[in-house]
């Protein structure tokens, strides 16, 4: 039995997914604003082998998709995510 004005289950689930999925993203990714360096815990030195130049968010020569302003390729922040082919 179908109700005439009922929300389709697929649409409801899709809406919930996007609503909850967006809550898990960093604020900068949700609003297209970049994070301040302090908020991202950015530092100009690498953390072990982790460094900006091998991160998914890095844009050569000195930019990041998430962190505002110029960054150094040898830097690091808490949102580091290595590219698959990184060395």
N, C-alpha and C positions, 0 to 999 in steps of 0.2 A: 504494500500500500504506500503510495507516494503522496506527500503533502504538497500542495500547490506553491506555497511561498517559502518552502524550506531551502536552506543553503545547501548546495551539493557538498557531499562529504569531501570530495577531492579539493574543492575550492577552500573549504574550511581548513583542511590540513595544510594546504599550500600557504595560506595566510598565516597560520600558526608557525610554520617553518621559517618564513621570512621575518616574522615578528621576533621570534626567539633567536634566530640566527644572527640578526642584527644586534641583539643585546650582547652577544659574545665577542663582537669585533671591537678593536680599539676605537676610541672616540674619533680619532682622525679618519679612520676608514669609513665610519658611518656618515660623517658629516662632510667629508672631503676637505676638512681643515687639517693642517699638519700639526703634529705635536711639537711642543717646545722641547729643546734638547734635555732640559732638566726632567721633564715628565717621562721621556723615553729612557732616562738614565744613560744618555749618550756620553761617551768618553773618547778622547782622541787616540787612545792606545787600544790594541786588540785585546781580546780576552781569550788567552790561549791561541788556538788556531782560528777562532771566530773573528772575522773582520769584515767591515762593510763591503769591500771590493768583491767578496764572494757571496754576498747576501742577495736574496731575491728582490729586495726593495731598492738596491743600489742603482743609481743612474749616473754613468760616467759623465764628466770627470769627477764631480764632487757634490752630487745631489742624492736625495733619498725620497722615496714615495711617501714615507710616514713622518720623517723628521724635518722640521723647518730649517731653512738656512743652508749654508755650505757645510759640508762634512768632509772629513778626511777618509780616503779609501782604507787606511789602516785603523780607522776607528771602530767602535762597537756600540750597540745599544741593546736593551732588553728584548727587542722585537727581532733579533737576528734570526734568519732562516736561510740556511745554506742552499745554494743552487745545487741541482743534482750533479752537474759536471764540475763542481768546485774542487780545487786542490788545496 
